Amino acid sequence: MLAIVAFTLLSPGLLGLQGSLLGTRAERPLFVAVVLSMIGTGFTLPFYGGEAYGLHALGQEALRQHSDSPLGLVDVIRSGPGLVMFLAGLLLIAASAIATATALWCSGCYPKASGVPFAVGMSLYIPQFFGAQPLRIAHGLLVAVGCVWMAACLWRREQLNANRQAAPGRGDYDAS
């Protein structure tokens, strides 16, 4: 359920970053990142829906029947075209994250490395499924750190812009 919420909020978050870079050379690459994230999220969420709701229904049926026979359908839910679409979505999201990090690096408006943890974390999304629980938790923390860092940078940039508008001509703030 948390993955569904997080992937749903990914594109609006990137759209906020893109909006903060309107008129800069980073605007276009970040627009590409937003589009890739929207398509990737659209490909990814149905799989998570099957996981969250389909597997829950199978578990409930197994409990009702006092049998594990319904659980034989787990592989059907987790494989086939749905898995291919899920993997394609995660690859598009990884491409989006790399485009985001590249845009932030080149923007001149954000710290160069501010998108790197996010890009690394999202690029490792598929491999982390093959790791043990501690590795998967570390991966989640890496993604969280990346998202929080970008959000803090965006918030700081917006605060600086608001201060500049409230006190024009003070010269205390970077003009970027």
Phi, psi and omega in degrees: 000320179294324177296321179299314179297314183297314180292328177294323182276350183300306184297315176299325177295316178293326177297322175297317176298315181299319178297329180286347182248019178302135178083003177252170179290346180273351183300313184294311178299327179287329173297317176300318179299318179298313181297314179299321180293323179295314180293315180299319178296319178299326178282332186276319187298324179301324179295315178296327175297317176299318178297309187290318187257318181294312180293326176297316179297319177297318179298318178297320179293321177298320177294318180298319182276351187054043183210149177266008182299323177297337183290350175295342179276355181303314181295329177295319180291322186268011183223187176076209183300327179297320179292320179298316179296319178300312180295320177298319178298317179293326176293320177295321178293322176298317178298321177298317181294321178293319177297323178297311181298320179296316180297316179294321179300318185271353189292326187076000182251342183232156174305137185308316186272005187296338178260356186294311180300322177298313181295317179296313180299314181290330177289336179265012184299314181292310181300329183296338178295340182265001181264168176287168184305317179299322178295320180293324177292317177299321178298314178300321178294321177298314178298317180298315178300316179299316180292317180295320179297313179296319180296319179295320178295318178297314180299315179297317179298317179295322177295317179297319178296320179295319179295320179297320181288327180286330183226069182294147175083002180288329178075008181280346189240150176301138185276003182283000000 
